[in-house]
Structures are given as structure tokens and as C-alpha cells.
């Protein structure tokens, strides 16, 4: 009984109410997972909110929702939460496109407006002391609203038309696509979408989208969650690649190796064997290997050795 009346339970009930306001439907299991409590505890907390006058609508097998029109005054934020907003704002400025950054800045003014005076002072004192380095020039290029339109397309399920400049082609091509989701990798935003031209799922880099337009065409396909497609990478032309590298050099390539299909490593006394699975002709692994080629040896496959030798021959010609 003492536990039920503890400040910890009070904080959880308030947090549940805030989460109910943030989504249309919230499942009991979702709440149980977040707060690491049993479903029975969540049911009891919901009854407590109901008995306090909060109008909660529940449907078996679906979840909980607040009755339309019910709103609480703005909540107050802790100093730690306010600090997380500063970090988020810096990230948004550096890693999103121009329009989305402006929307987030507008939202941040609203968030800061409900902070207590001491929290406002605290936020202001650290804002100028946080800096995030990274590439954001490309995101401010041809289409400043790429991410904004993509979010709308994914939520509303309508197709978009893009003018896309691929690496393989000299000229851009027009594509009609159905975006499934977005993910950030290798310092770039990628769009995973069904391409009606290719009749298959493709990845598109956002900074290579020269133009983007909404259409009135609804999705023609019922797509699965983004994670499903990310866990099923294409295996075309993939091979096992084994490299033997000096142990003193191996630690300097730890951050980069994941971009080339790194699988595992075997450490010996003076050497480290690195094992990859990938398509070295497409992912640029040969050029990456040349950065430390004087301290490494290609064990297999023979094709990768030939590929690196061809790159070296081209480099020799350019140096004449």
C-alpha cells in the first residue's frame, strides 16, 4: 500500500496522462514496457486517473484514449528535460533540411515559453556552449523541403514525384515513389521507397533529390514497417572479403569498417584479420583499403586483389 502512494507512482501516473495526450491511442502494453511495470499496475493507474475525473475511453484489444476536447494546461519541464531540448535543437539545425529546421525552431519557442524562470536561465546559459559538427550544406541545396514533404507523404499515404540524380547516371531521372520511411546513416538521410519506375524498393539519398512534388495519387501498395526492409539488405554480388592488417593500424579503421560490411575480426599477436561481406565494386571498399594498403594484405578473394591493382594502375597514370 505504501508503494502505491509513493512519489514514484505519482510521477508515473502523471507521465501516463501526458502520454495519453500525445497520441490518439495508447496500448496498455506500451505503457507497461515504458515504465517497466506489470499490466495490472497500468490498469490500476488508469482507474486512478478515471476516478480523478480524467475522461478516458478504453476499448478491449485496442487501447486507451482521452475523450476529444480534453486538454490540460501546459506541463512544466525539469531542468534535465530542458537540457535535452537544447541538444535536440542543435541536432535539428545540423541534420535536417531548412523547412523542417524552421518548424522545429518554432516549436522550441513554444516549449521554452512554458519553462520556469530558473530553467529558462539554465537553458540560456548552455545554449551557446554546445556545438555539433557535421555536414548540413547538402540539406540546404536544391529542395529545402524534402524531409517535410516526405513526412507528410508517409503519414497521409500519397505518392510523390522526385527528380533524382543517381551516382551511376550523368542526367537526373524522374521517379514516382511511395516512401516507406527515412533513416540517417553515413551522415546522410536516406529515403526507402517503392519506385514505380523500377517496380521495386529502392534507397534514395535526400541530398540527391533535385526536386520534389506532392501528387494526388494514393499508395497502391500496403507497405510493411521500415525495419522489415532494413533487415533484408540486397545480396547482389556480395562476397566474403578477408584482410590481414597490422594490429597497431587496425584500431584506426574501427569506425569506418562498418560501412563496408564488417562481420568479425580475429586478433593475433601482431596482426588482425578482418572479415567482411559486401560488394567491393559498389561500396568503394577498394579505395578505402588503399588508405592503409602499406600495412595490410588481402587474403581473399582474388577478384578484390585485382580490383585494387586496377585502382593503383589508374592512379599511376594520373601521376605521370
C-alpha positions in Angstrom: 0.0 0.0 0.0 2.9 2.3 0.8 4.3 1.7 -2.7 1.1 2.7 -4.3 1.1 6.1 -2.6 4.8 6.8 -3.3 6.1 9.8 -5.3 7.3 7.3 -7.9 3.7 6.1 -8.5 2.5 9.7 -8.7 5.2 10.6 -11.3 4.2 7.5 -13.3 0.5 8.4 -13.3 1.3 12.0 -14.4 3.6 10.6 -17.2 0.8 8.3 -18.3 -1.6 11.2 -18.6 1.0 13.1 -20.7 1.4 10.1 -23.0 -2.3 9.8 -23.4 -2.4 13.4 -24.6 0.5 12.8 -27.0 -1.2 10.0 -29.1 -4.6 9.1 -30.3 -4.4 5.6 -29.0 -2.1 4.2 -26.3 -1.9 0.5 -25.6 -1.6 -0.8 -22.1 1.4 -3.0 -23.0 3.1 0.1 -24.5 2.8 1.8 -21.1 3.9 -1.3 -19.2 7.0 -1.6 -21.3 7.9 2.1 -20.9 7.6 2.2 -17.1 8.7 -1.5 -16.6 5.7 -2.5 -14.6 3.0 -5.1 -14.9 -0.2 -4.7 -16.9 -2.1 -5.0 -13.6 -0.3 -1.9 -12.4 -1.2 0.0 -15.5 -4.8 -1.0 -15.2 -4.8 0.3 -11.6 -3.1 3.6 -12.6 -5.7 4.2 -15.4 -8.5 3.6 -12.8 -6.9 6.2 -10.6 -6.9 8.7 -13.4 -10.6 8.0 -14.2 -11.5 8.4 -10.5 -9.8 11.8 -10.5 -12.1 13.0 -13.3 -9.9 12.3 -16.4 -12.3 11.2 -19.2 -10.5 8.1 -20.6 -12.1 6.0 -23.3 -11.0 2.4 -23.4 -11.7 -0.4 -25.9 -10.6 -4.0 -25.3 -7.8 -5.1 -27.6 -7.3 -1.6 -28.9 -6.1 0.7 -26.1 -6.8 3.9 -24.2 -7.5 7.4 -25.5 -8.7 10.7 -24.0 -12.1 11.9 -24.9 -11.9 14.5 -27.7 -11.6 18.1 -26.4 -10.0 17.2 -23.1 -6.7 19.1 -22.5 -4.6 20.0 -19.6 -2.7 23.3 -19.2 0.9 23.2 -20.4 3.1 20.9 -18.3 6.3 22.0 -16.6 9.6 20.6 -17.6 12.5 19.6 -15.4 16.0 21.0 -15.8 17.2 17.8 -17.3 14.3 17.7 -19.8 15.0 21.3 -20.8 18.7 20.4 -21.4 17.6 17.6 -23.8 15.7 20.2 -25.8 18.9 22.2 -26.3 20.7 19.1 -27.6 17.8 18.2 -29.9 17.6 21.7 -31.3 21.4 21.6 -32.2 20.9 18.3 -33.9 17.9 19.5 -35.9 19.8 22.6 -37.1 22.7 20.4 -38.3 21.0 17.3 -39.6 17.6 18.3 -41.2 16.6 20.4 -44.1 15.8 24.1 -44.0 12.0 23.9 -43.7 11.9 21.2 -41.0 14.5 23.1 -39.1 12.3 26.2 -39.1 9.3 24.2 -37.9 11.4 22.8 -35.0 12.7 26.2 -34.1 9.1 27.5 -33.9 8.1 24.5 -31.7 11.1 25.2 -29.4 9.9 28.8 -28.8 6.6 27.3 -27.6 8.4 24.7 -25.4 10.7 27.4 -23.9 7.7 29.6 -23.2 6.4 27.2 -20.5 9.7 26.7 -18.7 10.1 28.2 -15.2 12.4 31.1 -14.9 15.2 29.1 -13.4 15.0 26.6 -16.2 15.0 29.4 -18.8 18.2 30.8 -17.3 19.8 27.3 -17.2 18.9 26.7 -20.9 20.2 30.1 -22.0 23.5 29.5 -20.2 24.3 26.3 -22.0 22.8 27.0 -25.5 26.0 28.8 -26.7 28.2 26.2 -25.1 27.0 23.3 -27.3 28.3 22.7 -30.8 27.6 19.8 -33.1 29.9 19.4 -36.2 28.7 17.6 -39.3 27.7 18.1 -42.9 24.5 20.1 -43.4 25.3 22.1 -46.5 23.8 19.5 -48.9 20.5 19.5 -47.0 20.1 23.2 -47.8 20.6 22.6 -51.5 18.1 22.0 -54.3 15.0 21.2 -52.2 14.8 22.8 -48.8 11.5 21.0 -48.0 12.4 17.4 -48.9 12.0 15.9 -45.4 8.9 18.0 -44.7 7.1 16.6 -47.8 8.3 13.1 -47.1 6.9 13.1 -43.6 3.5 14.3 -45.0 3.6 11.6 -47.7 4.3 8.8 -45.2 1.6 9.9 -42.8 -1.1 10.7 -45.5 -0.1 7.8 -47.8 0.1 9.7 -51.1 2.8 9.2 -53.8 5.4 11.8 -54.5 7.3 12.7 -57.7 11.0 13.3 -57.4 13.8 14.4 -59.8 16.7 12.3 -58.7 20.4 12.5 -59.5 21.9 9.0 -59.0 25.6 8.3 -58.8 25.5 6.0 -61.9 23.8 8.4 -64.3 25.0 11.7 -65.7 21.5 13.0 -66.1 18.7 13.1 -63.4 15.6 11.0 -63.8 12.0 11.5 -62.8 10.6 8.9 -60.3 7.1 8.3 -58.9 7.7 6.7 -55.5 5.8 5.6 -52.4 8.0 6.4 -49.3 8.1 3.8 -46.6 10.4 5.5 -44.2 13.5 7.6 -43.6 16.8 6.7 -41.8 20.0 8.5 -41.1 23.3 6.8 -42.0 26.8 7.7 -43.1 26.0 11.4 -42.3 23.1 11.4 -44.8 19.3 11.0 -44.8 18.1 8.1 -46.9 14.6 7.5 -48.2 13.4 3.9 -48.5 10.6 3.9 -51.1 8.8 1.8 -53.6 9.8 3.1 -57.1 7.1 2.6 -59.7 9.7 3.0 -62.5 11.9 0.2 -61.1 8.9 -1.8 -59.8 10.9 -2.5 -56.6 12.1 -0.9 -53.4 15.0 1.5 -53.6 17.1 3.7 -51.4 17.4 7.4 -52.3 19.7 9.9 -50.7 17.8 13.1 -49.8 20.6 15.5 -50.9 20.4 14.0 -54.4 16.7 14.9 -54.7 16.8 17.9 -57.1 13.1 18.5 -57.0 10.1 17.0 -55.0 6.4 17.4 -55.6 3.3 16.1 -54.0 0.7 14.2 -56.1 -2.9 13.3 -55.6 -2.2 9.6 -56.2 -2.7 7.4 -53.1 -0.4 4.5 -52.3 -1.1 1.4 -54.4 0.8 -1.0 -52.1 0.3 -1.8 -48.4 3.9 -1.5 -47.2 5.4 -3.2 -44.1 7.3 -1.4 -41.4 10.7 0.2 -42.3 12.6 -2.2 -40.0 11.5 -5.1 -42.2 13.2 -3.7 -45.3 16.3 -2.6 -43.5 16.8 -6.1 -42.1 16.6 -7.6 -45.5 19.5 -5.9 -47.4 20.1 -6.8 -51.1 22.7 -9.5 -51.6 23.6 -8.9 -55.2 27.3 -9.5 -55.9 28.2 -9.9 -52.2 31.4 -11.8 -51.4 33.3 -12.7 -48.3 36.4 -10.5 -48.1 39.3 -11.2 -45.7 42.0 -8.7 -44.9 45.1 -9.1 -42.7 46.1 -5.8 -41.2 48.8 -4.7 -38.7 47.4 -4.6 -35.2 48.7 -1.1 -34.5 46.8 0.2 -37.5 43.6 -1.9 -37.1 42.3 0.4 -34.3 42.3 3.4 -36.6 39.8 1.8 -39.0 37.3 0.5 -36.4 34.9 3.4 -37.1 35.0 3.1 -40.9 34.9 -0.7 -41.4 31.2 -1.0 -40.6 30.4 0.9 -43.8 31.9 -1.9 -45.9 30.0 -4.9 -44.5 32.3 -5.7 -41.5 31.3 -9.1 -39.9 34.0 -10.1 -37.4 37.7 -10.0 -36.5 40.4 -12.4 -35.4 43.2 -10.9 -33.3 46.7 -12.5 -33.5 49.9 -11.3 -31.9 50.9 -8.7 -34.4 48.0 -8.9 -36.9 44.2 -8.6 -37.0 42.1 -10.5 -39.6 39.1 -8.5 -40.7 36.2 -10.4 -42.3 33.6 -8.6 -44.5 30.6 -9.4 -46.6 29.8 -7.0 -49.4 30.1 -5.9 -52.9 33.5 -4.2 -53.1 32.9 -2.9 -56.6 29.9 -0.8 -55.5 30.7 0.3 -51.9 34.1 1.8 -52.6 35.9 -0.7 -50.4 38.9 -0.7 -52.7 39.6 3.0 -52.3 39.2 2.6 -48.6 41.7 -0.2 -48.5 44.3 1.9 -50.3 44.4 4.3 -47.3 46.3 1.6 -45.3 47.4 -0.8 -48.0 51.1 -0.5 -47.0 50.1 -2.1 -43.6 47.7 -4.7 -44.9 47.3 -7.8 -47.1 44.3 -9.1 -49.0 43.7 -12.8 -48.2 40.7 -13.3 -50.4 39.0 -13.1 -52.8 41.3 -12.9 -55.8 38.9 -10.5 -57.5 39.4 -7.9 -54.8 43.2 -8.0 -55.3 42.7 -7.4 -59.0 40.3 -4.6 -58.3 42.8 -2.8 -56.0 45.6 -3.3 -58.5 43.5 -1.7 -61.2 42.9 1.3 -59.0 46.6 1.6 -58.4 47.4 1.4 -62.1 44.9 4.2 -62.8 46.5 6.3 -60.0 49.9 5.7 -61.6 48.7 7.0 -64.9 47.3 10.1 -63.3 50.6 10.8 -61.5 52.6 10.9 -64.8 
